[in-house]
Amino acid sequence: MDTESLKNLGWLLVWGALFFVMMRYGCGAHMMGRHSKRQKHHNSASNGETKDPVCGMSLSPAKAAAASALKGNTYYFCSTSCRDKFEKAPGAYITVAHETH
């Protein structure tokens, strides 16, 4: 193999690793149907962060990609696709316990 082929192979491995990390641990995880078993699905956290009610991802309200208001509560989302899923069927993602937080 020449140096150019090795260089291209190296870049392919770097991009492949980045893609894997984003799909496994990032926002892509909920798109693949994977949720962290450690994360609780509620919309408020003690450190000022909130949780996306659709995928459970922790996020700062100031950096949220989208938000939706329902029954006097504001819910924050990691992506517009999570917000759209929530707005189509909010009852599937929130419970009475979530609304009291």
Buried (B, 14 or more C-beta within 10 A) or exposed (E): EEEEEEEEEEEEEEEEEEEEEEBEEBBBBBEEEEBEEEEEBBBEEEEEBBBBBBBBBEBEEEEBBBEBEBEEBEBBBBBEBBBEBBBEEBEEBBEEEBEEE
